[in-house]
Structure formats: structure tokens, C-alpha cells
Amino acid sequence: MKEQSASGLLSATIEKVRDLVDVNTIVGEPMKIDSEITIIPISRVTYGFASGGSDFPSKSNAELFGGGGGAGVTISPIAFLVVNNGEVTIKHILSNDNAAERAVSMMPDMIDKITGAVAKLKKEPQE
């Protein structure tokens, strides 16, 4: 009973961490701007977990176990992959600022540059 309780506690904690973090958390869903440009967010994920337990002495023959567990996850955006006409570039987010705020503030400028480039390409005469 004791090993099953400790094992079950550890397994449950690890399973919850797995539910929180998967590959889609690190490499986000692609966002299509138009038929030629796609932006893919990239994040850093850090996580930790702990669990512990103890046997409690008992005057009866019953085996008593008590324990607990917990986990923590941090997700920080670090870059964007920009795919434009088959060419891939990476736009880093500086880590000295709050990364989430920096990511949000970069989006309008990045979208303006991309739409400007698309408009310029559409105006150029086709050869």
C-alpha cells in the first residue's frame, strides 16, 4: 500500500505536468497573414515538480501514508519564425524586458513591415 501511494502521487504529478506542456506550447500554431507569409511563435518552457510523502506510525496494523505534490510551469515567448515566399527568418525577442509585453509590442510593427513588403511585391511588374 505504501509504495502504491507514493508511486501514485508521483505519477499523478508527472502526468499533470505532461498535460500542461506539449510541443504545441513551445512551437505555437502558425498564423497566416496572407498566402505568402506565415508567422510561427516560439516559446521557452520551464517547469518543475516535487512530491513527497511519509509513513505515519500507527498502533494498529494499518499502514498510513501521507503525501503531497505540486508543479509549476513558466512559458515565455522568445522569438517568431517568419516564413515569406519560402524564406525563413527569425525575429528574436530580447530577454531583458518582460518577454510577453515585448512580444505584444512587436506584433503591430512586424505586421506593418510584412504588409508593406507584400504591397510592394504586388506593385512590381511581373517578368
Secondary structure, DSSP 8 states (H G I E B T S, - for coil): -HHHHHHHHHHHHHHHHHHH--HHHHB---EESSSSEEEEEEEEEEEEEEEEEEEE--SSS--EEEEEEEEEEEEEEEEEEEEETTEEEEEE--TTS-HHHHHHHHHHHHHHHHHHHHHHHHHS---
